């Protein structure tokens, strides 16, 4: 295995190879996460061709088996609030050191082969040298609790290059009110009494 770094990705053949890897790797997440985690092809290409982004690709022979995309300009992402980082991490923001993991994917057939650690040693070594605040997020399917899960994996990978503190930033939860009629209406639970709300509740 070997790693290549691209900023930006301009080769059409490579773009196709990376898109194939990306869609294979994101298939499970796309089915399990309520959010639109997976970019479409135009969004994907936009990230590849942005010169402020860094793409790291792990190869086995001539086939890409893992990649990560790191945005080095938080103001150019649509996923992070520059106002948040300007307020809470003013020094890193002012010096352009707030970076964001746009994605990190591994071909499903290579997940157990240490590819993630191999890729991390290359990408995170650069982040560590620059003293960046490396921000990442993930759906509940990969991070069911505040600690452990993929966050712990990222923390272990950071320790490979000298270490970093794992700082929980925020949690976002999604809910739905399901107004679909029940298959069987239970008369015991039906309440025809009118419900009133006070102005303070509304």
Long-range contacts (C-beta under 8 A, 24 or more apart in sequence): 1-58, 1-59, 1-60, 1-65, 1-115, 1-118, 2-58, 2-59, 3-56, 3-57, 3-58, 3-59, 3-118, 3-119, 3-122, 4-56, 4-57, 4-59, 5-54, 5-55, 5-56, 5-57, 5-122, 6-48, 6-54, 6-55, 6-56, 6-57, 7-51, 7-52, 7-53, 7-54, 7-55, 8-48, 8-49, 8-50, 8-51, 8-53, 8-55, 9-48, 9-49, 9-55, 10-49, 15-45, 15-48, 17-63, 17-64, 18-44, 18-48, 18-55, 18-57, 18-64, 18-67, 19-44, 21-64, 21-65, 21-66, 21-67, 21-105, 21-107, 22-67, 22-103, 22-105, 24-107, 24-108, 25-105, 25-106, 25-107, 25-108, 26-103, 26-105, 27-108, 28-108, 28-141, 29-139, 29-141, 29-142, 32-139, 32-141, 33-139, 33-140, 33-141, 34-139, 34-174, 35-139, 35-174, 37-139, 39-103, 47-71, 47-102, 50-76, 52-76, 53-102, 54-123, 54-126, 56-119, 56-122, 56-123, 58-115, 58-118, 58-119, 60-110, 64-107, 65-106, 65-107, 65-110, 65-115, 66-104, 66-105, 66-106, 66-107, 66-110, 66-115, 66-116, 66-118, 66-119, 67-103, 67-104, 67-105, 67-119, 68-101, 68-103, 68-104, 68-105, 68-119, 68-123, 69-101, 69-102, 69-103, 69-104, 70-99, 70-100, 70-101, 70-102, 70-123, 70-127, 70-134, 71-99, 71-100, 71-102, 72-96, 72-99, 72-132, 74-98, 74-99, 74-100, 74-135, 77-102, 79-137, 80-135, 85-133, 85-135, 89-133, 92-132, 92-133, 97-130, 97-131, 97-132, 97-133, 98-132, 98-133, 98-135, 99-127, 99-132, 99-133, 99-134, 99-135, 100-134, 100-135, 100-136, 101-134, 101-135, 101-136, 104-136, 116-153, 116-157, 117-156, 117-157, 117-160, 120-154, 120-157, 120-158, 120-160, 120-161, 121-157, 121-160, 121-161, 124-157, 124-158, 124-160, 124-161, 125-161, 127-161, 128-158, 128-161, 128-162, 128-164, 134-158, 134-164, 135-169, 146-171
